[in-house]
Amino acid sequence: MNRAELLRRFQVTCGYTFKNIRLLEEALTHDSNRVNDNSLPTYQRLEFLGDSVLNLVVSEYLFHNYPGADEGELSKKREKLTDSTKQAQIAEKLKLKDHIVFGQGVQRDIYAGHHDFVESIIGAVYIDSGMDESKKLIRRLWELTDSYTPNNAGGYCVIS
């Protein structure tokens, strides 16, 4: 199967279609590809951005869905929802290891950092379409559901 078909299938799996497919390419490119070209963009910068977007979306979700929880409780819940174990589950659901482009020195089946690419996908969606689409993606992948209604949330919907 060619690269274009793999990327098309990935977009179907994650439920988001990129306007700029190069962002998805970058999000799925491991830095081991830089051996011959140090200017080649890889997932790392998008991962950095995606980490912040994920933390904001999950923090906002927890803040509004656990109104009786204090800062410590919210922090623990956020940690559980954003840690590498949870991201590894998401990576498995997305079959990320089948879509990442590695350099010759990295063995796809032995590589253990597939979860790092979850945040790079979030960062790529954020750059491609902004916060609303990023929230939708995170809600879908993390299966976040709201326990509040417009009546008890003052009509304010946090994650649409």
DSSP file with accessible surface (Angstrom, degrees, kcal/mol):
  #  RESIDUE AA STRUCTURE BP1 BP2  ACC     N-H-->O    O-->H-N    N-H-->O    O-->H-N    TCO  KAPPA ALPHA  PHI   PSI    X-CA   Y-CA   Z-CA
    1    1 A M              0   0  131      0, 0.0     2,-0.0     0, 0.0     0, 0.0   0.000 360.0 360.0 360.0 135.1    0.0    0.0    0.0
    2    2 A N     >  -     0   0  106      1,-0.1     4,-2.0     4,-0.0     5,-0.2  -0.267 360.0-106.1 -79.3 168.2    1.4    3.4   -0.9
    3    3 A R  H  > S+     0   0   61      1,-0.2     4,-2.5     2,-0.2     5,-0.2   0.877 117.0  55.5 -62.3 -41.5    1.9    6.3    1.5
    4    4 A A  H  > S+     0   0   70      1,-0.2     4,-2.2     2,-0.2    -1,-0.2   0.911 109.4  47.2 -60.8 -41.3   -1.0    8.3    0.2
    5    5 A E  H  > S+     0   0   54      2,-0.2     4,-2.6     1,-0.2    -1,-0.2   0.901 110.6  52.2 -68.3 -39.8   -3.4    5.4    0.8
    6    6 A L  H  X S+     0   0   42     -4,-2.0     4,-2.3     2,-0.2    -2,-0.2   0.922 111.2  47.3 -60.8 -43.5   -1.9    4.9    4.3
    7    7 A L  H  X S+     0   0    5     -4,-2.5     4,-2.2     2,-0.2    -2,-0.2   0.891 110.7  51.8 -66.7 -38.1   -2.5    8.6    5.2
    8    8 A R  H  X S+     0   0  120     -4,-2.2     4,-1.8    -5,-0.2    -2,-0.2   0.946 111.3  47.5 -62.5 -44.9   -6.0    8.5    3.8
    9    9 A R  H  X S+     0   0  117     -4,-2.6     4,-2.5     1,-0.2    -2,-0.2   0.889 109.4  53.6 -64.0 -38.9   -6.8    5.4    6.0
   10   10 A F  H  X S+     0   0    0     -4,-2.3     4,-2.8     1,-0.2     5,-0.3   0.921 106.1  52.6 -62.6 -42.5   -5.3    7.1    9.0
   11   11 A Q  H  X>S+     0   0   19     -4,-2.2     4,-1.4     1,-0.2     5,-1.3   0.902 110.0  48.7 -61.6 -37.7   -7.5   10.1    8.5
   12   12 A V  H  <5S+     0   0  101     -4,-1.8    -1,-0.2     2,-0.2    -2,-0.2   0.945 112.0  49.6 -65.3 -44.9  -10.6    7.9    8.4
   13   13 A T  H  <5S+     0   0   74     -4,-2.5    -2,-0.2     1,-0.2    -1,-0.2   0.911 115.7  41.0 -61.8 -44.0   -9.4    6.1   11.6
   14   14 A C  H  <5S-     0   0    1     -4,-2.8    -1,-0.2     2,-0.2    -2,-0.2   0.678 107.3-125.8 -82.7 -14.7   -8.8    9.2   13.6
   15   15 A G  T  <5S+     0   0   42     -4,-1.4     2,-0.4    -5,-0.3    -3,-0.2   0.716  74.2 103.4  81.1  21.8  -11.9   10.9   12.2
   16   16 A Y      < -     0   0   12     -5,-1.3     2,-0.6    -6,-0.2    -1,-0.2  -0.996  55.7-152.0-138.6 133.2  -10.3   14.1   10.9
   17   17 A T        -     0   0  108     -2,-0.4     2,-0.2    -3,-0.1     3,-0.1  -0.911  22.7-132.7-106.0 121.8   -9.4   15.0    7.3
   18   18 A F        -     0   0   15     -2,-0.6     3,-0.3     1,-0.2   107,-0.1  -0.498  12.3-160.0 -75.1 137.8   -6.4   17.3    7.0
   19   19 A K  S    S+     0   0  159      1,-0.3     2,-0.7    -2,-0.2    -1,-0.2   0.846  96.1  40.2 -76.2 -40.1   -6.6   20.4    4.8
   20   20 A N  S >> S-     0   0   75      1,-0.1     3,-1.7    -3,-0.1     4,-0.7  -0.877  71.8-171.0-113.2  96.6   -2.8   20.4    4.6
   21   21 A I  H 3> S+     0   0   67     -2,-0.7     4,-2.4     1,-0.3     3,-0.2   0.753  80.1  72.3 -62.4 -22.4   -1.6   16.8    4.3
   22   22 A R  H 3> S+     0   0  198      1,-0.2     4,-2.5     2,-0.2    -1,-0.3   0.838  91.5  58.2 -63.1 -30.7    2.0   17.9    4.9
   23   23 A L  H <> S+     0   0   19     -3,-1.7     4,-2.4     2,-0.2    -1,-0.2   0.914 107.1  46.5 -64.4 -40.6    1.1   18.5    8.6
   24   24 A L  H  X S+     0   0    0     -4,-0.7     4,-1.5    -3,-0.2    -2,-0.2   0.921 110.7  52.8 -66.6 -42.1    0.0   14.9    8.9
   25   25 A E  H  < S+     0   0   65     -4,-2.4     3,-0.4     1,-0.2    76,-0.2   0.936 111.9  45.7 -56.1 -47.2    3.2   13.8    7.1
   26   26 A E  H >< S+     0   0   42     -4,-2.5     3,-1.7     1,-0.2    -1,-0.2   0.911 109.2  54.9 -63.1 -42.8    5.3   15.8    9.6
   27   27 A A  H 3< S+     0   0    0     -4,-2.4    -1,-0.2     1,-0.3    -2,-0.2   0.766 112.7  44.0 -63.8 -23.3    3.3   14.5   12.6
   28   28 A L  T 3< S+     0   0    0     -4,-1.5    73,-3.2    -3,-0.4     2,-0.6   0.160  91.2 101.9-108.8  18.6    4.1   10.9   11.5
   29   29 A T  B <   -a  101   0A  14     -3,-1.7    14,-2.5    71,-0.2    15,-0.3  -0.905  62.6-144.3-109.8 117.3    7.7   11.4   10.7
   30   30 A H    >   -     0   0   19     71,-2.7     3,-1.8    -2,-0.6     4,-0.1  -0.449  22.8-118.3 -74.8 149.8   10.3   10.2   13.2
   31   31 A D  G >  S+     0   0   54      1,-0.3     3,-2.0     2,-0.2    -1,-0.1   0.630 103.8  83.1 -69.0  -9.2   13.5   12.2   13.7
   32   32 A S  G >  S+     0   0   21      1,-0.3     3,-0.9     2,-0.1    -1,-0.3   0.689  78.3  71.3 -66.0 -12.8   15.6    9.2   12.6
   33   33 A N  G X  S+     0   0   42     -3,-1.8     3,-0.6     1,-0.2     4,-0.3   0.557  78.5  78.2 -76.8  -8.4   14.7   10.4    9.0
   34   34 A R  G <   +     0   0   80     -3,-2.0    -1,-0.2     1,-0.2    -2,-0.1   0.415  59.1 104.7 -81.7   3.7   17.0   13.4    9.5
   35   35 A V  G <  S+     0   0  117     -3,-0.9    -1,-0.2     1,-0.2     3,-0.2   0.900  95.7  23.2 -52.6 -44.9   20.2   11.3    9.0
   36   36 A N  S <  S+     0   0  160     -3,-0.6     2,-0.3     1,-0.2    -1,-0.2   0.569 133.8  35.4-100.1  -9.4   20.7   12.7    5.5
   37   37 A D    >   -     0   0   78     -4,-0.3     3,-1.5    -3,-0.1    -1,-0.2  -0.769  54.9-173.6-150.5  98.2   18.8   16.0    5.9
   38   38 A N  T 3  S+     0   0  131     -2,-0.3    -4,-0.1     1,-0.3    -1,-0.1   0.636  86.0  63.6 -67.6 -13.2   18.8   17.9    9.1
   39   39 A S  T 3  S+     0   0   95      2,-0.1    -1,-0.3    -5,-0.1    -5,-0.1   0.571  72.8 117.3 -87.7  -7.0   16.2   20.4    7.8
   40   40 A L    <   -     0   0   57     -3,-1.5     2,-0.2    -6,-0.1    -6,-0.1  -0.397  69.4-123.2 -62.8 125.1   13.5   17.7    7.4
   41   41 A P        -     0   0   65      0, 0.0     2,-0.2     0, 0.0    -1,-0.1  -0.500  35.3-176.8 -71.3 139.5   10.5   18.5    9.7
   42   42 A T    >>  -     0   0    6     -2,-0.2     3,-0.6   -15,-0.0     4,-0.5  -0.746  41.1 -89.0-128.2-179.6    9.6   15.8   12.1
   43   43 A Y  H 3> S+     0   0   12    -14,-2.5     4,-2.6    -2,-0.2     5,-0.2   0.661  99.8  87.8 -65.2 -19.3    7.0   15.1   14.8
   44   44 A Q  H 3> S+     0   0   76    -15,-0.3     4,-2.1     1,-0.2    -1,-0.2   0.857  88.1  44.4 -61.3 -44.3    8.8   16.7   17.7
   45   45 A R  H <> S+     0   0  203     -3,-0.6     4,-1.9     2,-0.2    -1,-0.2   0.918 116.1  48.1 -67.1 -39.7    7.7   20.4   17.3
   46   46 A L  H  X S+     0   0   11     -4,-0.5     4,-3.1     1,-0.2    77,-0.2   0.871 108.7  55.0 -67.4 -34.1    4.1   19.3   16.8
   47   47 A E  H  X S+     0   0   39     -4,-2.6     4,-2.3     2,-0.2    -2,-0.2   0.919 105.5  52.9 -62.8 -42.9    4.3   17.0   19.8
   48   48 A F  H  X S+     0   0  155     -4,-2.1     4,-1.2    -5,-0.2    -2,-0.2   0.942 114.5  40.9 -56.6 -48.8    5.4   20.0   21.9
   49   49 A L  H  X S+     0   0   49     -4,-1.9     4,-2.2     1,-0.2     3,-0.3   0.933 112.9  54.0 -67.7 -44.3    2.4   22.0   20.8
   50   50 A G  H  X S+     0   0    0     -4,-3.1     4,-3.0     1,-0.2     5,-0.2   0.844 101.7  59.6 -61.7 -33.7    0.0   19.0   21.0
   51   51 A D  H  X S+     0   0   63     -4,-2.3     4,-2.4     2,-0.2    -1,-0.2   0.933 108.3  44.6 -59.5 -45.7    1.0   18.4   24.6
   52   52 A S  H  X S+     0   0   64     -4,-1.2     4,-2.4    -3,-0.3    -2,-0.2   0.911 113.6  49.2 -67.4 -41.7   -0.2   21.9   25.6
   53   53 A V  H  X S+     0   0    6     -4,-2.2     4,-2.7     2,-0.2     5,-0.2   0.945 111.9  49.3 -63.6 -45.7   -3.4   21.6   23.6
   54   54 A L  H  X S+     0   0    0     -4,-3.0     4,-2.7     1,-0.2     5,-0.3   0.932 111.7  48.2 -59.3 -47.1   -4.2   18.2   25.2
   55   55 A N  H  X S+     0   0   38     -4,-2.4     4,-2.5    -5,-0.2    -1,-0.2   0.899 112.9  48.4 -62.8 -40.4   -3.5   19.5   28.7
   56   56 A L  H  X S+     0   0   96     -4,-2.4     4,-2.7     2,-0.2     5,-0.2   0.952 113.5  45.7 -64.4 -48.5   -5.7   22.5   28.1
   57   57 A V  H  X S+     0   0    0     -4,-2.7     4,-2.4     1,-0.2    -2,-0.2   0.933 116.6  44.4 -63.0 -45.1   -8.6   20.6   26.7
   58   58 A V  H  X S+     0   0    0     -4,-2.7     4,-2.8    -5,-0.2     5,-0.2   0.919 113.7  51.0 -67.6 -40.4   -8.5   17.9   29.4
   59   59 A S  H  X S+     0   0   33     -4,-2.5     4,-2.7    -5,-0.3    -2,-0.2   0.928 111.7  47.1 -61.5 -45.2   -8.0   20.5   32.2
   60   60 A E  H  X S+     0   0   40     -4,-2.7     4,-1.9     2,-0.2    -1,-0.2   0.922 112.5  50.2 -63.1 -43.3  -11.0   22.5   30.9
   61   61 A Y  H  X S+     0   0   18     -4,-2.4     4,-1.9    -5,-0.2    -2,-0.2   0.941 113.9  44.2 -59.6 -49.4  -13.1   19.3   30.6
   62   62 A L  H  X S+     0   0    4     -4,-2.8     4,-1.8     1,-0.2    -2,-0.2   0.901 108.8  57.5 -64.3 -42.2  -12.2   18.2   34.2
   63   63 A F  H  < S+     0   0  130     -4,-2.7    -1,-0.2    -5,-0.2    -2,-0.2   0.915 115.6  35.8 -55.2 -44.4  -12.8   21.7   35.6
   64   64 A H  H  < S+     0   0   53     -4,-1.9    -1,-0.2     1,-0.2    -2,-0.2   0.746 119.6  47.4 -85.1 -23.8  -16.4   21.8   34.3
   65   65 A N  H  < S+     0   0    6     -4,-1.9    -2,-0.2     1,-0.2    -1,-0.2   0.559 115.6  43.0 -96.3  -9.3  -17.2   18.1   34.9
   66   66 A Y    ><  +     0   0   95     -4,-1.8     3,-1.6    -5,-0.2    -1,-0.2  -0.557  64.2 163.1-131.0  67.9  -15.9   17.8   38.4
   67   67 A P  T 3  S+     0   0  118      0, 0.0    -1,-0.1     0, 0.0    -2,-0.1   0.748  75.6  51.6 -64.3 -21.5  -17.1   21.0   40.1
   68   68 A G  T 3  S+     0   0   79     -3,-0.1     2,-0.2     2,-0.0    -2,-0.0   0.532  87.8 103.3 -91.6  -4.7  -16.5   19.6   43.6
   69   69 A A    <   -     0   0   19     -3,-1.6     2,-0.1    -7,-0.2    -3,-0.1  -0.541  63.6-138.2 -82.4 141.1  -12.9   18.5   43.0
   70   70 A D     >  -     0   0   96     -2,-0.2     4,-2.6     1,-0.1     5,-0.2  -0.332  35.5 -89.5 -88.1 177.7  -10.0   20.6   44.3
   71   71 A E  H  > S+     0   0  157      1,-0.2     4,-2.6     2,-0.2     5,-0.2   0.880 125.6  51.8 -55.5 -43.6   -6.8   21.4   42.4
   72   72 A G  H  > S+     0   0   38      2,-0.2     4,-2.1     1,-0.2    -1,-0.2   0.916 111.4  46.3 -62.6 -43.8   -5.0   18.3   43.7
   73   73 A E  H  > S+     0   0   91      2,-0.2     4,-2.3     1,-0.2    -2,-0.2   0.915 113.2  49.3 -64.3 -44.0   -7.8   15.9   42.6
   74   74 A L  H  X S+     0   0   34     -4,-2.6     4,-2.7     1,-0.2    -2,-0.2   0.901 109.6  52.2 -63.0 -40.3   -8.1   17.6   39.2
   75   75 A S  H  X S+     0   0   45     -4,-2.6     4,-2.7    -5,-0.2    -1,-0.2   0.903 110.0  48.7 -62.9 -41.7   -4.3   17.4   38.7
   76   76 A K  H  X S+     0   0  163     -4,-2.1     4,-2.1     2,-0.2    -1,-0.2   0.912 112.3  48.2 -65.1 -42.1   -4.4   13.6   39.4
   77   77 A K  H  X S+     0   0   77     -4,-2.3     4,-1.9     2,-0.2    -2,-0.2   0.912 112.5  48.9 -64.1 -42.4   -7.3   13.1   37.1
   78   78 A R  H  X S+     0   0   85     -4,-2.7     4,-1.7     2,-0.2    -2,-0.2   0.926 109.0  53.0 -63.3 -43.8   -5.5   15.1   34.3
   79   79 A E  H  X S+     0   0  117     -4,-2.7     4,-1.4     1,-0.2     3,-0.3   0.924 109.5  48.8 -56.9 -43.8   -2.3   13.1   34.9
   80   80 A K  H  < S+     0   0  160     -4,-2.1     6,-0.2     1,-0.2    -1,-0.2   0.875 113.8  46.3 -65.2 -36.5   -4.2    9.8   34.4
   81   81 A L  H  < S+     0   0   36     -4,-1.9    -1,-0.2     1,-0.2    -2,-0.2   0.698 121.9  34.9 -79.2 -19.0   -5.9   11.1   31.3
   82   82 A T  H  < S+     0   0   12     -4,-1.7    -2,-0.2    -3,-0.3    -1,-0.2   0.444  89.2 114.1-116.2   0.4   -2.7   12.5   29.7
   83   83 A D  S  X S-     0   0   43     -4,-1.4     4,-2.4    -5,-0.2     5,-0.2  -0.087  81.3-100.1 -72.8 172.5    0.0   10.1   30.8
   84   84 A S  H  > S+     0   0   66      1,-0.2     4,-2.3     2,-0.2     5,-0.2   0.813 119.9  59.4 -65.4 -28.6    2.0    7.8   28.4
   85   85 A T  H  > S+     0   0   90      2,-0.2     4,-1.7     1,-0.2    -1,-0.2   0.949 109.4  42.4 -64.3 -47.6   -0.1    4.8   29.3
   86   86 A K  H  > S+     0   0   48     -6,-0.2     4,-2.1     1,-0.2    -2,-0.2   0.918 114.7  50.8 -64.7 -42.3   -3.3    6.5   28.2
   87   87 A Q  H  X S+     0   0    7     -4,-2.4     4,-2.8     1,-0.2    -1,-0.2   0.863 106.3  55.5 -65.9 -32.2   -1.5    7.8   25.1
   88   88 A A  H  X S+     0   0   45     -4,-2.3     4,-2.3     2,-0.2    -1,-0.2   0.893 106.3  51.4 -65.9 -36.8   -0.2    4.3   24.3
   89   89 A Q  H  X S+     0   0  107     -4,-1.7     4,-2.3     2,-0.2    -2,-0.2   0.918 111.6  46.9 -63.3 -42.5   -3.8    3.1   24.4
   90   90 A I  H  X S+     0   0    2     -4,-2.1     4,-2.3     2,-0.2    -2,-0.2   0.922 110.6  52.4 -65.0 -43.5   -4.8    5.8   21.9
   91   91 A A  H  X>S+     0   0    6     -4,-2.8     5,-2.5     1,-0.2     4,-0.5   0.898 110.4  48.7 -59.7 -39.8   -1.8    5.0   19.7
   92   92 A E  H ><5S+     0   0  137     -4,-2.3     3,-1.0     2,-0.2    -1,-0.2   0.922 109.2  51.8 -65.7 -44.2   -2.9    1.4   19.6
   93   93 A K  H 3<5S+     0   0   88     -4,-2.3    -2,-0.2     1,-0.3    -1,-0.2   0.889 114.9  43.0 -59.1 -39.2   -6.5    2.3   18.8
   94   94 A L  H 3<5S-     0   0    2     -4,-2.3    -1,-0.3    -5,-0.1    -2,-0.2   0.505 105.1-130.6 -83.5  -6.8   -5.1    4.5   15.9
   95   95 A K  T X<5 +     0   0  118     -3,-1.0     3,-1.4    -4,-0.5     4,-0.3   0.908  43.2 168.8  54.3  44.2   -2.6    1.8   14.8
   96   96 A L  G >>< +     0   0    0     -5,-2.5     3,-2.4     1,-0.3     4,-1.3   0.841  62.8  66.9 -58.0 -37.2    0.0    4.6   14.8
   97   97 A K  G 34 S+     0   0   76      1,-0.3    -1,-0.3    -6,-0.3    -2,-0.1   0.792  97.1  56.5 -60.8 -22.4    3.0    2.2   14.5
   98   98 A D  G <4 S+     0   0   76     -3,-1.4    -1,-0.3     1,-0.2    -2,-0.2   0.611 112.1  41.8 -79.5 -12.0    1.7    1.3   11.0
   99   99 A H  T <4 S+     0   0   12     -3,-2.4     2,-0.2    -4,-0.3    -2,-0.2   0.564  85.8 104.4-112.8 -13.8    1.8    4.9    9.9
  100  100 A I     <  -     0   0    0     -4,-1.3     2,-0.7   -71,-0.1   -71,-0.2  -0.518  63.4-137.2 -75.8 137.0    5.0    6.4   11.3
  101  101 A V  B     -a   29   0A  43    -73,-3.2   -71,-2.7    -2,-0.2     2,-0.3  -0.862  27.5-174.2 -95.7 117.2    7.9    6.9    8.9
  102  102 A F        -     0   0   24     -2,-0.7     2,-0.1   -73,-0.2     6,-0.1  -0.787  24.3-113.7-108.1 155.8   11.2    5.8   10.5
  103  103 A G    >   -     0   0   11     -2,-0.3     3,-1.6     1,-0.1   -70,-0.2  -0.274  44.5 -92.6 -74.8 172.7   14.7    6.1    9.3
  104  104 A Q  T 3  S+     0   0  208      1,-0.3    -1,-0.1   -72,-0.2   -71,-0.1   0.781 120.6  61.9 -61.9 -26.6   16.6    2.9    8.4
  105  105 A G  T 3  S+     0   0   79    -73,-0.2     2,-0.5     2,-0.0    -1,-0.3   0.522  90.3  78.7 -81.5  -2.8   18.1    2.6   11.9
  106  106 A V    <   -     0   0   38     -3,-1.6     2,-0.7   -74,-0.0    -4,-0.1  -0.906  69.5-144.1-113.7 128.7   14.8    2.2   13.7
  107  107 A Q    >>  -     0   0  130     -2,-0.5     4,-2.3     1,-0.2     3,-1.0  -0.814   9.7-148.0 -92.2 117.6   12.9   -1.1   13.8
  108  108 A R  T 34 S+     0   0   89     -2,-0.7    -1,-0.2     1,-0.3    -8,-0.0   0.850  94.7  47.6 -51.4 -45.1    9.1   -0.3   13.8
  109  109 A D  T 34 S+     0   0  126      1,-0.2    -1,-0.3    -3,-0.1   -12,-0.0   0.736 115.7  43.7 -76.7 -20.4    8.1   -3.3   15.9
  110  110 A I  T <4 S+     0   0  122     -3,-1.0    -2,-0.2     2,-0.0    -1,-0.2   0.775  86.3 105.4 -93.0 -28.8   10.7   -2.8   18.6
  111  111 A Y     <  -     0   0   46     -4,-2.3     3,-0.3     1,-0.1   -14,-0.0  -0.248  49.0-170.5 -56.3 130.8   10.3    1.0   18.9
  112  112 A A        +     0   0   87      1,-0.2     3,-0.4     2,-0.1    -1,-0.1   0.406  64.0  81.7-108.3   3.4    8.4    1.8   22.1
  113  113 A G    >   +     0   0    9      1,-0.2     3,-1.7     2,-0.1     4,-0.4   0.083  45.3 121.6-101.4  26.7    7.6    5.5   21.7
  114  114 A H  T >   +     0   0   29      1,-0.3     3,-1.5    -3,-0.3     4,-0.4   0.829  68.1  66.9 -56.8 -31.4    4.5    5.3   19.5
  115  115 A H  T >> S+     0   0   42     -3,-0.4     3,-1.4     1,-0.3     4,-0.7   0.792  86.2  69.5 -62.5 -26.3    2.5    7.2   22.1
  116  116 A D  H <> S+     0   0   40     -3,-1.7     4,-0.9     1,-0.3     3,-0.3   0.800  91.7  60.9 -60.9 -27.2    4.7   10.3   21.5
  117  117 A F  H <> S+     0   0    0     -3,-1.5     4,-2.0    -4,-0.4    -1,-0.3   0.657  86.5  73.1 -79.3 -14.7    3.0   10.7   18.1
  118  118 A V  H <> S+     0   0    1     -3,-1.4     4,-2.0    -4,-0.4    -1,-0.2   0.950 100.5  45.0 -61.9 -46.4   -0.5   11.1   19.6
  119  119 A E  H  X S+     0   0   16     -4,-0.7     4,-2.6    -3,-0.3    -1,-0.2   0.857 109.2  56.1 -66.9 -32.9    0.4   14.6   20.8
  120  120 A S  H  X S+     0   0    0     -4,-0.9     4,-2.3     2,-0.2    -1,-0.2   0.893 106.3  50.7 -68.1 -33.7    2.0   15.3   17.4
  121  121 A I  H  X S+     0   0    2     -4,-2.0     4,-2.6     2,-0.2    -2,-0.2   0.931 110.3  49.6 -65.5 -43.9   -1.3   14.5   15.7
  122  122 A I  H  X S+     0   0    1     -4,-2.0     4,-2.5     1,-0.2    -2,-0.2   0.933 111.4  49.2 -60.4 -44.5   -3.1   16.8   18.1
  123  123 A G  H  X S+     0   0    0     -4,-2.6     4,-2.3   -77,-0.2    -1,-0.2   0.900 110.5  50.7 -61.8 -39.7   -0.6   19.6   17.3
  124  124 A A  H  X S+     0   0    0     -4,-2.3     4,-2.5     2,-0.2    -2,-0.2   0.913 110.3  48.6 -66.8 -40.6   -1.1   19.0   13.6
  125  125 A V  H  X>S+     0   0    0     -4,-2.6     4,-3.0     2,-0.2     5,-0.7   0.919 110.1  53.3 -64.6 -40.6   -4.9   19.2   13.9
  126  126 A Y  H  X5S+     0   0   86     -4,-2.5     4,-2.0     1,-0.2    -2,-0.2   0.934 112.8  42.5 -59.7 -47.0   -4.5   22.4   15.9
  127  127 A I  H  <5S+     0   0   94     -4,-2.3    -1,-0.2     1,-0.2    -2,-0.2   0.904 117.3  48.4 -65.8 -39.2   -2.3   24.0   13.3
  128  128 A D  H  <5S-     0   0   18     -4,-2.5    -2,-0.2    -5,-0.2    -1,-0.2   0.875 137.8  -3.7 -70.9 -37.9   -4.6   22.7   10.5
  129  129 A S  H  <5S-     0   0   35     -4,-3.0     4,-0.4     1,-0.2     3,-0.2   0.443  95.4-120.8-140.7  -5.2   -7.9   23.8   11.9
  130  130 A G     X< -     0   0   24     -4,-2.0     4,-1.6    -5,-0.7    -1,-0.2  -0.345  51.7 -38.7  94.7-170.8   -7.6   25.3   15.4
  131  131 A M  H  > S+     0   0   48      1,-0.2     4,-2.9     2,-0.2     5,-0.2   0.855 124.1  59.2 -68.9 -39.9   -8.9   24.6   18.8
  132  132 A D  H  > S+     0   0   94     -3,-0.2     4,-2.1     1,-0.2    -1,-0.2   0.935 110.6  41.8 -59.1 -47.0  -12.5   23.5   18.0
  133  133 A E  H  > S+     0   0   57     -4,-0.4     4,-2.3     2,-0.2    -1,-0.2   0.862 113.0  54.8 -68.4 -34.1  -11.3   20.6   15.8
  134  134 A S  H  X S+     0   0    0     -4,-1.6     4,-2.7     2,-0.2     5,-0.2   0.925 108.3  48.9 -63.0 -43.7   -8.6   19.7   18.3
  135  135 A K  H  X S+     0   0   23     -4,-2.9     4,-3.0     1,-0.2     5,-0.2   0.919 110.3  50.9 -61.0 -44.1  -11.2   19.5   21.0
  136  136 A K  H  X S+     0   0   84     -4,-2.1     4,-2.3    -5,-0.2    -1,-0.2   0.912 111.5  48.0 -60.4 -44.0  -13.4   17.3   18.8
  137  137 A L  H  X S+     0   0    0     -4,-2.3     4,-2.9     2,-0.2     5,-0.3   0.943 114.0  45.6 -61.7 -48.5  -10.5   15.0   18.1
  138  138 A I  H  X S+     0   0    0     -4,-2.7     4,-2.9     1,-0.2     6,-0.3   0.932 112.4  51.3 -63.7 -44.7   -9.5   14.7   21.8
  139  139 A R  H  X>S+     0   0   54     -4,-3.0     5,-1.6    -5,-0.2     4,-0.7   0.921 114.0  45.1 -56.2 -45.1  -13.1   14.1   22.9
  140  140 A R  H  <5S+     0   0  104     -4,-2.3     3,-0.4    -5,-0.2    -2,-0.2   0.952 117.6  41.4 -66.8 -49.2  -13.5   11.4   20.3
  141  141 A L  H  <5S+     0   0    8     -4,-2.9    -2,-0.2     1,-0.2    -1,-0.2   0.862 122.3  39.8 -70.3 -36.1  -10.2    9.6   21.0
  142  142 A W  H  <5S-     0   0    8     -4,-2.9    -1,-0.2    -5,-0.3    -2,-0.2   0.482 103.7-130.5 -89.6  -5.1  -10.4    9.9   24.8
  143  143 A E  T  <5 +     0   0  142     -4,-0.7     2,-0.4    -3,-0.4    -3,-0.2   0.907  39.9 178.2  53.9  47.3  -14.1    9.2   24.8
  144  144 A L      < -     0   0   12     -5,-1.6     2,-0.4    -6,-0.3    -1,-0.2  -0.680   6.0-175.6 -82.7 127.6  -14.8   12.2   27.0
  145  145 A T        -     0   0  100     -2,-0.4     2,-0.3   -84,-0.0     0, 0.0  -0.945  25.0-115.9-123.6 147.4  -18.5   12.8   27.7
  146  146 A D        -     0   0   49     -2,-0.4   -81,-0.0     1,-0.1   -85,-0.0  -0.639  16.6-168.9 -85.0 136.5  -20.0   15.7   29.6
  147  147 A S        +     0   0   88     -2,-0.3     2,-0.3     2,-0.1    -1,-0.1   0.409  68.5  77.8 -99.3  -0.4  -21.8   15.0   32.9
  148  148 A Y        -     0   0   25      5,-0.0    -2,-0.1     3,-0.0   -83,-0.1  -0.704  65.9-148.8-107.2 159.6  -23.2   18.6   33.0
  149  149 A T    >>  -     0   0   72     -2,-0.3     4,-1.2     1,-0.1     3,-0.5  -0.811  36.1-100.8-117.0 164.9  -26.1   20.0   31.1
  150  150 A P  T 34>S+     0   0   93      0, 0.0     5,-3.0     0, 0.0     6,-0.3   0.845 121.4  58.4 -55.7 -31.0  -26.6   23.6   29.9
  151  151 A N  T >45S+     0   0  157      1,-0.2     3,-0.6     3,-0.2    -3,-0.0   0.899 112.6  35.9 -67.8 -40.4  -28.9   24.2   32.9
  152  152 A N  T <45S+     0   0  107     -3,-0.5    -1,-0.2     1,-0.2    -4,-0.0   0.496 116.6  54.8 -93.0  -0.1  -26.3   23.3   35.5
  153  153 A A  T ><5S-     0   0   25     -4,-1.2     3,-1.6    -3,-0.2    -1,-0.2   0.158 114.7-109.2-111.7  15.8  -23.4   24.8   33.6
  154  154 A G  T < 5 -     0   0   75     -3,-0.6    -3,-0.2     1,-0.3     3,-0.1   0.786  69.9 -64.4  65.0  24.1  -25.0   28.2   33.2
  155  155 A G  T 3 <S+     0   0   57     -5,-3.0     2,-0.6    -6,-0.3    -1,-0.3   0.543 104.0 130.9  78.8   5.9  -25.5   27.6   29.5
  156  156 A Y    <   -     0   0  119     -3,-1.6     2,-0.6    -6,-0.3    -1,-0.2  -0.820  42.0-161.9 -99.7 116.6  -21.8   27.5   28.9
  157  157 A C        -     0   0   73     -2,-0.6     3,-0.2     1,-0.2    -8,-0.0  -0.888   4.1-171.2 -99.4 119.5  -20.6   24.5   26.8
  158  158 A V  S    S+     0   0    3     -2,-0.6     2,-0.6     1,-0.2    -1,-0.2   0.936  73.1  31.3 -78.2 -51.0  -16.9   24.0   27.3
  159  159 A I              0   0    3    -99,-0.1    -1,-0.2   -98,-0.1   -13,-0.1  -0.918 360.0 360.0-116.5 108.1  -16.1   21.4   24.7
  160  160 A S              0   0   78     -2,-0.6   -24,-0.1    -3,-0.2   -25,-0.0  -0.649 360.0 360.0-104.7 360.0  -18.2   21.5   21.6
